[in-house]
Amino acid sequence: MPSAHTSHCLPDAHARKGVHQLTLRLGDTAPDFTADSTTGPIAFHEYLGDGWGILFSHPRDFTPVCTTELGYVARLKPEFDKRHVKAVGLSIDPVESHKGWAKDIQETQGHAPNFPIVADPDRKVANLYGMMHPAHDEVFTVRTVFVVDPKKKIRLMITYPQTTGRNFDEILRVIDSLQLTDAHRVATPVNWKQGEDVIIVPAVTDEEAKAKFPGGWKTLKPYLRLTPQPK
Ligand code: BEZ
């Protein structure tokens, strides 16, 4: 398997000057790619199939923060499975290095990665997704998270500095919100969690709301109506 091949031909990250990374935005199609990974060659869109995905980058292998993150994502697998989400990690080191690191992750975190970790030594996927932030680090990726829906649209993008471990519970929380608000005409308020009241979107009239939200609602302002989370 060759190293990462992308459908957009971008120059190597080392030839930094003149590199044009795609500027991805919410609603864009997540760029497809094929690459080596710890579970064998991966074609990103095909791998996600009809479900959701998260793609998240790690600066490099055998680094302490990433070790804790990968163990935690492995521990969360049942939660991702419940939501039909496949996790895909990415680090710039080769597959053999990823595999060696997995043993340390198992030993120190109690969980070895149970999802593919892409090997991206030439930064093709990293450049495709804007994971290289040269003013922050010339060589290694920052920590990004992309949530991709079943239509392969990007629904969430978060970028963290290298020295801050991500909050994957927050990623799950956003996925819960996205899946709920795709299914019902609601939005989720600040710090919302599963089971808590949600907001009826302003475009729904009170008349329509009577049929859609039989449990009723509380009007704090005409534009702020709270209702129990729809099932
Ligand atoms: C880490 O994953 O631990 C890490 C990576 C790059 C810089 C600092 C920390």
Boltz pocket constraint, residues with backbone or C-beta under 6 A from the ligand:
constraints:
  - pocket:
      binder: B
      contacts: [[A, 59], [A, 60], [A, 63], [A, 64], [A, 65], [A, 66], [A, 67], [A, 162], [A, 163]]
      max_distance: 6.0
